[in-house]
Amino acid sequence: MKDLIEYLEILLLLSPLLLFIIAMAFRLLDNSGYLFLQKEILINSSYVSVNILREQIQRTKDSRFRKRLKKVLVYRKLHRLFLLMIIPAFPVTIFTYFFLF
């Protein structure tokens, strides 16, 4: 039981870093710029806005392209979710560092 508590303490200390790594993995899976270039749609930036993604989902007739764009939107939402989860993880990390060690 004592070993489990020690592992949980370490996990609490590293949780913001782990959440950040997961968030960046979802950001790297977001390849919306590449998808638009494949369809010969010119864009100004590799980071395509959500509004443009939704507009193209409604406008396109290609079901495969539409499915890929929906997947990109899911990755964006997961990226944002994990970034927001870092915010409450910081106080927990500070509490763990100062009061448990």
Secondary structure, DSSP 8 states (H G I E B T S, - for coil): -HHHHHHHHHHHHHHHHHHHHHHHHHHHH--HHHHHHHTT---SSSS--HHHHHHHHHH---HHHHHHHHHHHHHHHHHHHHHHHHHHHHHHHHHHHHHH-
